[in-house]
Amino acid sequence: MQGKHKSIAKHTLAWLYRENLRRKLAPAVSWTPLLNPKPGCTAIIGMCSRLPFVLGANLRCLIAARWPELRRIVIAVDATQEAFPLNARELSAAHPGIDIKVVHYSQAQSALAERLKLPFVYAWMSWCVALAEVQTEDVLIHDYDALVFGSTLHLRYEEFVRSKSTIQGVSWYQVNGIHESDQLSTTFEAFVKAAWLRGLEPISLFNKIGTKDGRSLDYDTTLYIQDRLLRPSQRSRMPMTLDEMVHPSQMIHQYTMFRKMPGHPLPCFSMPMLPLFAMLSGDSLAFSRATQSLRLGDRSRVDLGGNGTPMNLQQLGAPQVSWSIKQMVQAMLALGIGPSQDLVQYAAALYDHIGVPADARKGDFTPEQSDWLLRSAA
């Protein structure tokens, strides 16, 4: 067998585990069909309440990039209102010109998600809780750790409407046994017809194990329904470059796994990005605090989020640090933020922490990024 699982036995065990998980989750979220959608688009965000500082950076960029048809932003908080109150009126006052709605997990949803502590459960549940509130024809599934810049979302939305696609992603999914030739849109930053999603049961969007052409496939959120229910002509893509979006990829996933298994050596390539989001949300000490944690702690217990979650950075390598620095600098440039000695010191502390000598600290920086770094170090 080819694809995600190399044997029928492993594939079957994975299928049984996932189907049991789907059975447990199926009653957790419900919605009604969207029969008379209003014109326009709603952006939905699944908020990680344990990383609240990410929201400010996210909204700062999304609202700056808004276009006339973006009617509303719905934020689904992965906690109950009592556990993490978030006031939509205050958010709207801080970001005038756009309607913002906040919804929370129920007690049962919160207990179930916290008991499992699985990143893809949180993602699916948050998006579905938010989708239940959508009243417009179109929805943008906006990742919590994505920073968007400029007018590209507007251009993508215009193309999405023009093409009459059901879903438009920024790329074709191509891992977990799925090939680019399958033409399944990645879910993050995807525009989707809301009525199509709401015509299905919420659990149908959840991750699923399946087969295709003799391959073992692990379908991520929405991929199974795309593959089974949509023709290729109904699926489209329109890429976004680093100039248009900084997206650490799996930042919330990796953080959640460290909450589940604190101190364990886990994938952590996006963890160095956490202080950037805190800084963009107004925390002027975010980089210096993370630098101090790197210099005082050991590799198995670093607190880059500033909230006491120990992270083991043993799997962090020089290319990943350089990639994080490149993205952080690009975000600063895209937002017109000047040189930052704090970021340069933080970058040096990251390299020191993983034992990279000064003459080996190289990255794939553009001339503009290199100039920004030189001015920051001066």
Backbone hydrogen bonds, N-H to C=O, Kabsch-Sander energy under -0.5 kcal/mol:
donor,donor_aa,acceptor,acceptor_aa,energy
2,Q,214,G,-1.1
4,K,216,S,-3.5
11,H,7,S,-2.4
12,T,8,I,-2.6
13,L,9,A,-2.3
14,A,10,K,-2.3
15,W,11,H,-2.4
16,L,12,T,-2.5
17,Y,13,L,-2.3
18,R,14,A,-2.5
19,E,15,W,-2.7
20,N,16,L,-2.0
21,L,17,Y,-2.0
22,R,18,R,-2.7
23,R,19,E,-2.2
24,K,20,N,-1.8
25,L,21,L,-2.0
26,A,22,R,-2.2
28,A,25,L,-2.3
29,V,25,L,-0.5
29,V,26,A,-0.6
35,L,33,P,-1.1
38,K,135,Q,-3.1
41,C,69,E,-2.9
42,T,138,D,-1.8
43,A,72,R,-2.5
44,I,140,L,-2.8
45,I,74,V,-2.5
46,G,142,H,-0.5
47,M,45,I,-0.7
47,M,76,A,-2.9
49,S,47,M,-0.9
51,L,48,C,-1.9
54,V,51,L,-1.5
55,L,52,P,-1.2
56,G,52,P,-0.6
57,A,53,F,-0.9
58,N,54,V,-2.3
59,L,55,L,-3.0
60,R,56,G,-2.2
61,C,57,A,-1.7
62,L,58,N,-2.7
63,I,59,L,-2.6
64,A,60,R,-1.0
65,A,61,C,-1.4
66,R,63,I,-1.0
70,L,67,W,-2.1
71,R,41,C,-2.5
71,R,69,E,-1.2
72,R,41,C,-1.0
73,I,99,D,-2.4
74,V,43,A,-3.0
75,I,73,I,-0.5
75,I,101,K,-3.0
76,A,45,I,-3.0
76,A,74,V,-0.6
77,V,75,I,-0.7
77,V,103,V,-3.0
78,D,47,M,-1.9
79,A,77,V,-1.1
84,F,80,T,-2.3
88,A,86,L,-0.7
91,L,87,N,-1.9
92,S,88,A,-2.7
93,A,89,R,-2.1
94,A,90,E,-1.9
95,H,91,L,-1.4
98,I,95,H,-0.9
99,D,71,R,-0.9
101,K,73,I,-2.9
103,V,75,I,-2.8
105,Y,77,V,-1.1
105,Y,79,A,-1.5
110,S,106,S,-2.7
111,A,107,Q,-2.3
112,L,108,A,-2.2
113,A,109,Q,-2.7
114,E,110,S,-2.5
115,R,111,A,-1.9
116,L,112,L,-1.8
117,K,113,A,-2.9
121,V,118,L,-1.0
122,Y,118,L,-1.9
123,A,119,P,-2.4
124,W,120,F,-2.0
125,M,121,V,-2.8
126,S,122,Y,-2.7
127,W,123,A,-2.3
128,C,124,W,-2.3
129,V,125,M,-2.6
130,A,126,S,-2.2
131,L,127,W,-2.9
132,A,128,C,-1.8
133,E,130,A,-2.0
134,V,131,L,-1.3
137,E,38,K,-2.4
138,D,40,G,-2.1
139,V,192,V,-2.4
140,L,42,T,-2.8
141,I,139,V,-0.6
141,I,190,A,-2.7
142,H,44,I,-2.1
142,H,140,L,-1.2
143,D,141,I,-0.6
146,A,143,D,-1.4
147,L,246,V,-2.6
148,V,146,A,-0.6
149,F,244,E,-2.7
152,T,149,F,-0.8
155,L,151,S,-2.2
156,R,152,T,-3.1
157,Y,153,L,-2.5
158,E,154,H,-2.3
159,E,155,L,-2.0
160,F,156,R,-2.6
161,V,157,Y,-2.5
162,R,158,E,-2.4
163,S,159,E,-2.7
164,K,160,F,-0.8
164,K,161,V,-0.6
165,S,160,F,-1.1
166,T,234,Q,-2.4
167,I,234,Q,-1.8
168,Q,191,F,-2.6
169,G,236,S,-2.3
170,V,188,F,-0.5
173,Y,184,L,-3.2
178,I,175,V,-1.8
182,D,179,H,-1.6
183,Q,180,E,-1.6
185,S,183,Q,-0.5
186,T,171,S,-2.2
189,E,141,I,-2.2
190,A,141,I,-0.8
190,A,187,T,-1.6
191,F,168,Q,-2.3
192,V,139,V,-2.5
193,K,166,T,-2.2
194,A,137,E,-2.4
194,A,192,V,-0.6
195,A,137,E,-0.6
197,L,193,K,-1.5
198,R,194,A,-2.6
199,G,195,A,-0.9
199,G,196,W,-0.5
200,L,197,L,-1.7
204,S,201,E,-1.8
205,L,202,P,-1.7
206,F,203,I,-1.3
208,K,219,Y,-1.6
210,G,217,L,-2.5
212,K,215,R,-1.6
215,R,212,K,-2.2
216,S,2,Q,-3.2
217,L,210,G,-3.1
217,L,215,R,-0.6
218,D,176,N,-2.1
219,Y,208,K,-3.0
219,Y,217,L,-0.6
222,T,205,L,-2.3
223,L,220,D,-1.9
224,Y,220,D,-0.7
226,Q,222,T,-1.9
227,D,223,L,-2.5
228,R,224,Y,-2.4
229,L,225,I,-2.3
230,L,226,Q,-1.6
234,Q,231,R,-2.0
235,R,232,P,-1.5
236,S,167,I,-2.0
238,M,169,G,-2.4
244,E,241,T,-1.3
245,M,241,T,-1.6
246,V,147,L,-2.6
247,H,245,M,-0.6
254,Q,250,Q,-3.1
255,Y,251,M,-2.0
256,T,252,I,-2.5
257,M,253,H,-2.0
258,F,254,Q,-1.8
259,R,255,Y,-1.7
260,K,256,T,-2.0
261,M,257,M,-2.6
263,G,310,P,-1.3
264,H,261,M,-1.8
266,L,264,H,-1.0
266,L,312,N,-0.7
271,M,268,C,-1.4
273,M,270,S,-1.8
274,L,271,M,-1.7
276,L,273,M,-0.9
277,F,273,M,-1.3
278,A,274,L,-1.7
279,M,275,P,-2.7
280,L,276,L,-2.7
281,S,277,F,-1.1
282,G,279,M,-1.8
283,D,278,A,-2.4
284,S,282,G,-1.1
286,A,283,D,-1.4
289,R,285,L,-2.6
290,A,286,A,-2.0
291,T,287,F,-2.5
292,Q,288,S,-2.1
293,S,289,R,-1.9
294,L,290,A,-2.1
295,R,291,T,-1.9
296,L,292,Q,-2.0
297,G,293,S,-2.3
301,R,298,D,-1.4
302,V,311,M,-2.5
304,L,302,V,-0.7
311,M,302,V,-2.1
312,N,264,H,-0.6
313,L,299,R,-3.5
313,L,311,M,-0.7
316,L,313,L,-1.7
321,V,317,G,-2.0
322,S,318,A,-2.7
323,W,319,P,-2.2
324,S,320,Q,-2.1
325,I,321,V,-2.5
326,K,322,S,-2.4
327,Q,323,W,-2.0
328,M,324,S,-2.6
329,V,325,I,-2.7
330,Q,326,K,-2.2
331,A,327,Q,-2.3
332,M,328,M,-2.0
333,L,329,V,-2.5
334,A,330,Q,-2.9
335,L,331,A,-1.7
336,G,333,L,-1.4
337,I,332,M,-3.1
344,V,340,S,-1.6
345,Q,341,Q,-2.4
346,Y,342,D,-2.1
347,A,343,L,-2.6
348,A,344,V,-2.2
349,A,345,Q,-2.1
350,L,346,Y,-2.1
351,Y,347,A,-2.1
352,D,348,A,-2.7
353,H,349,A,-2.4
354,I,350,L,-1.4
355,G,352,D,-1.2
356,V,351,Y,-2.5
360,A,357,P,-1.9
361,R,358,A,-1.2
362,K,360,A,-1.5
365,F,363,G,-1.7
370,S,366,T,-2.8
371,D,367,P,-2.4
372,W,368,E,-2.0
373,L,369,Q,-2.3
374,L,370,S,-2.4
375,R,371,D,-2.4
376,S,372,W,-1.8
377,A,373,L,-1.8
378,A,374,L,-0.9
